[in-house]
């Protein structure tokens, strides 16, 4: 069962909305290389509001993701793409339904 997740809230700088969307889409191959990331979603909630939701079977999986390539790329681009630093929230999962 999924036990841990992350919700990351992102606000694009004016004029950077498409770059944020492109960055999020480009992160998928990196996430696909993470065996402990069992679900990952790049989200667009409004014209400049984006997010990431991902899920893990354990705290170790979540920690591995937070120190992985996607997190490194996100932080490297943060000052260029985002109006404020990404808001990373650790969330506990109470129940889930996943394929497989």
Phi and psi in degrees as a GROMACS rama.xvg file:
@    title "Ramachandran Plot"
@    xaxis  label "Phi"
@    yaxis  label "Psi"
@TYPE xy
-71.0034  129.226  UNK-2
-115.54  -29.3524  UNK-3
-129.382  151.827  UNK-4
-150.549  174.747  UNK-5
-132.544  141.242  UNK-6
-123.709  122.255  UNK-7
-115.875  120.492  UNK-8
-96.9874  130.917  UNK-9
-129.617  133.125  UNK-10
-117.52  114.414  UNK-11
-71.2902  144.936  UNK-12
-66.3344  151.166  UNK-13
-54.7904  131.902  UNK-14
85.516  -5.8861  UNK-15
-107.681  8.14352  UNK-16
-59.1234  -45.4675  UNK-17
-67.956  -35.9832  UNK-18
-63.6038  -38.7343  UNK-19
-63.9671  -47.7893  UNK-20
-58.8336  -44.7847  UNK-21
-63.6204  -41.0412  UNK-22
-60.8542  -46.0231  UNK-23
-62.0711  -44.2821  UNK-24
-61.7811  -39.8478  UNK-25
-69.1021  -15.9103  UNK-26
-77.3981  -18.0785  UNK-27
-56.1564  -46.1762  UNK-28
-59.1627  -34.6076  UNK-29
-67.1642  -43.1428  UNK-30
-64.6228  -36.8142  UNK-31
-62.2867  -18.2529  UNK-32
-86.9708  -1.99988  UNK-33
-100.113  102.781  UNK-34
-64.0718  -25.3986  UNK-35
-88.8157  -3.27759  UNK-36
-92.3151  101.647  UNK-37
-87.6109  -19.3332  UNK-38
-149.647  142.831  UNK-39
-150.837  131.172  UNK-40
-134.09  129.321  UNK-41
-96.6649  129.805  UNK-42
-121.481  145.425  UNK-43
-123.733  118.445  UNK-44
-108.052  -8.37361  UNK-45
-174.598  -177.952  UNK-46
-55.7248  -37.1271  UNK-47
-126.184  7.44746  UNK-48
-106.873  122.772  UNK-49
-128.848  169.597  UNK-50
-160.628  168.225  UNK-51
-132.401  133.612  UNK-52
-125.296  127.453  UNK-53
-139.763  157.703  UNK-54
-133.644  152.871  UNK-55
-144.56  151.336  UNK-56
-77.4567  -13.5655  UNK-57
-155.379  165.515  UNK-58
-62.4581  -36.3075  UNK-59
-62.4845  -39.5963  UNK-60
-64.4085  -42.2317  UNK-61
-64.4901  -42.9805  UNK-62
-63.2627  -38.5373  UNK-63
-63.1085  -40.659  UNK-64
-65.3093  -42.2997  UNK-65
-65.2462  -22.5896  UNK-66
-106.07  11.3503  UNK-67
-89.212  -171.857  UNK-68
-68.0053  -36.6884  UNK-69
-64.6731  -46.1547  UNK-70
-61.8727  -40.5783  UNK-71
-63.0717  -44.3625  UNK-72
-65.8767  -40.8715  UNK-73
-59.5214  -47.6005  UNK-74
-70.0881  -32.7417  UNK-75
-66.0109  -31.1474  UNK-76
-98.9941  -4.26189  UNK-77
-55.466  -48.389  UNK-78
-68.9475  -25.2974  UNK-79
-82.691  -38.029  UNK-80
-96.7483  -29.9905  UNK-81
-111.372  142.452  UNK-82
-68.4226  -27.5979  UNK-83
-147.217  161.894  UNK-84
-57.6837  146.344  UNK-85
-55.5975  136.883  UNK-86
-95.7115  105.765  UNK-87
-98.8367  119.07  UNK-88
-115.968  122.782  UNK-89
-82.2352  128.71  UNK-90
-128.126  136.659  UNK-91
-89.7927  137.251  UNK-92
-93.395  128.948  UNK-93
-91.3773  -33.0903  UNK-94
-157.808  156.535  UNK-95
-148.65  164.583  UNK-96
-141.577  111.12  UNK-97
-127.201  152.176  UNK-98
-65.5936  157.166  UNK-99
